Amino acid sequence: MPGIEIGRWRFRTKADAQRHIRCILSGADINKYLDGEGLEFVLALLDQHQRRGVITCNGILHVVVELLNNGRRRFAVIHKDEYGRPRRRDFSWRHVLYPRSQAQRVMHVCRGLIAEQKEAFRASCPQTITCLCGAVLDRSKCHIDHQPPATFEKLFWNWVALMRVDVEEMALIDYAEYQRETEFEDDIFAVQWQEYHEINARLRCLCPRCNLSATRKKEVACA
């Protein structure tokens, strides 16, 4: 087994690397500057990140661990912007262990572009939702999903075919600003995808368990 190298660390599997990363995250004080081996490892991890240039910008000043509202932790760097001012930017360690392809990056952008449509659909639903499994829940707690056979992936690839463009040629812009999402370089892609999705998507409410369950995944695979 080839293993994986991150700086001077070598792991037998990606799962071993994940455990080491989670150990650093769980052991760090929130928003306190990392130092020592923890800092050395995270910098080595960041050196292999696909978006390293955008994340580091004009130089890293510090690395911290942030606590999210859902209780999860993530890394963030404090870097210099183009004017030399300190700015904060989070990054995903998963993208180092599991790099995204261009198609996955474009799909991620497209998911963000339909967020308002999904929330508008949620607002149009009754206050109380009955899921396919029979569970009853408030609409604010449900997941908004695409009805098969027109899954998100199928809609996306049908749209790409309609546009007659290779996803590898869809230029994206990564921003150094904190929590600013990646965008299409050409706005026409964003506009046409939103219009295509609004016309062709059929949305539904599911309870979180059904949306994330093995049954749900099998349903999508068979559609």
Steps between C-alpha positions, in 0.01 A plus 500: 500500500656832392377706795475877510762761585429842653821686567719276714203290606421174324172314548409149391150605393293815457296386801817515711564852371143597587542376857815708539325809364198452727732459795653843427154655456358352820807583708534863393367796696239686295638807319841460665799509265634154426867441566755222514439176313130577459579816306774327300263224396214733400737712290624183329138398444418839355801479269321213320162677476357561150421863589817571692571828320158647579505382862851621579458819294805717580630294790369314804524677836330241720287184494206449738222252563144633480187359663188494279140533617444127440782411739750403232848643476699627202833659421533864401801708404563864571680630193600831344272644235623699199544805725690312769205500739420186704201303374351166607421213262382147581598196294399135476762237584282245318587662168862401560427135570219484243569765231199618303491454125404794281154346452452473878607862545256618232220295656577655839462847349173396337362370829564837658323678217171317566495551877244782474274287281507221757420738783215652299361149451529434874307819574224391260449167680250444783637575847481130587650244260436127479807321363490192276582288804201639688699727731332834574723804544505876469599621155793692652654165601460318169757456223410630155575233242454441128234249400634206296556443219598868464771490768737792541776310321278416202377858475857626516633275226196561278562873536869461415403305186247771409766768542735300273801581716760285671498540879879521480453826308265656756734746669445561871608787722628426850489795737735570787226675701377313806210263423446639149390220271668398177317635193488452126732738319232540231171614659300351214559152640350599834195666341428216258548229764259674739241536223542139388468370855194711579321365193602134522553417866233326705570544869366323807540503879661204675594438859878509553512126564332410170704749303827359629405134538622203299144462369509854361837435334370181344196686369723755329725230357202314352336810357 
